[in-house]
């Protein structure tokens, strides 16, 4: 009897772990709080979460067509940035800020510029051929291209 309960509990815990993992992946990739945008001239139509993370941490500095990548962040206190950072980097904003402080201190790359509003991010991406940013899900992405995230 005790052994049967233990097995049932283990199966339930395993099923929950699988469900939580799947749910975490769905939330990570399909976060509905933001949309990824690129310059309208950029030929890319979709990006993976890993590609976006590498662009924003400057581990990838050029697009496949050779144009220099120009990522732009929202300010650290933005709830949209918090959603983006958690979904794309798997970390909180403070961890990413610390990453950039370490990069600056060691003579590495400098962080992407920060903009206070969706409109400012859109303007930046429009003005830079390699521009890539994120804006709130409900923002009108006029003059830039929204790309799928998978």
N, C-alpha and C positions, 0 to 999 in steps of 0.2 A: 504494500500500500504506500509506504513512504517512498520507495523507489519509483513507483508509478507517478506520484506527485512531483518528485524531483525531475523526472524526465519531461513531464508536461510543462513544468516551469522552465526548464532549459529550452524546450521547443518554442515556448512563448517568447522567451527572451531573445532567442535567435531570430524569430520572425520579426520582433520589434526592431532589432538591430538592422535587419535588411530593409525594413520599411523606413526607418530613420535615415539610413544611408541614401536610399532612393529619394526620399523627400529632400534631404540636404542637397543632393545633386540638382534636383529640379529647382529649388530655391536659388541655388548658386548660378545656374545658367539662365533661368527665365525670370530673374527678379523683375517685378513689374514696376519698380520705383524709378527706373532710369532707362534711357535709350542711348546707344552708342552712335555718335555721328562722326563723319569724315568729310573732308573737302569734297565738293561736288565733282571735281575732276578726278578723284581717286577711283581707279577701276575696281577696287575691292567691293564685294557684295556681302560677304559674311566673314566673321572672325571667330576664332575659338576663344574661350576664356583665357587660356594660356597665352595666346598671341596678344590679347589686350593687356594682360598683366605685364608681359615682357616689353610692350611699347611704353607703358606708363612707368616702369621701373628703369627704362632706358637700357635694357638688356638687348633689345633690338632697336637700332637707331635709324634704319631705313626701311621703306616699303619695298616690296618685290620689284617695283619699277625703278628703283634707285633714288627716289625722292626722299629727302631727309624727313623722318617722322617728327612731328611737332605736337606732342601731347599737351593737354591743358586740363588742370584739375579745377573743381569748385573749391571754395575756401574750406578749411578744416572743420568748421562748425556746421556745415551744410548737412542736413539729413540725407540728401541725395548722395553726397559724397560718402557718407557712412554706409549706405546701402551698396553703392558701387564697390567700395573698398572691401567690404565683407564678402560680397559675391565674387569679385574678380581676384582679389589677392588672398582671400581667406584669412584676413587679419583685420584688426580695428584701425581706425585712422591714426591713433597715437603710435602704433607699431610702424606704420608707413612713414610718419613724421620722423621717428627715431632712425629708420633706415636711411632717410635722406640726410639727417644730421651726421650719421656715420660716413656716408658718401662724401659729404662736404669736408668733414674733418680729415679724411684720408686722401683728399685731393682727387676724388672720383667725380662722377657726374653731378650736375646740379638738378634739383627737382623741377618738374614742369611748373610753369607759371600758374598762379591761382586766380580765378575770377569769381566775383561775388554773385553773379546772376547767370541764369540760363542764356539770356540775351548776350551777355559778354562772352560766354563760351562759344556761342554760335558765331559771333562776330570774329573771334579769334580763329576758329576753324575755317570760316569763309576766307579770311585774309591770308591763310597759310596753305600752300598746296599740299603739304604733308600733315595738315592739321587733323587731330583726332581728339575727341572729347566725349563727354556724356552730359546729358541734360535730363531734367525730370520727365517722366513718362508722358505727362500731359502737355508738354511744351511744343509749340509749333516749330518744326525744324525747317524753317524757310531758308532756301539758299544753300543748304548742306544736304548730305545724303545720310539717311539712317541705315545702318547695316545690321544684319541679323547676327545674333550672338548664339553660338552653339558649342 
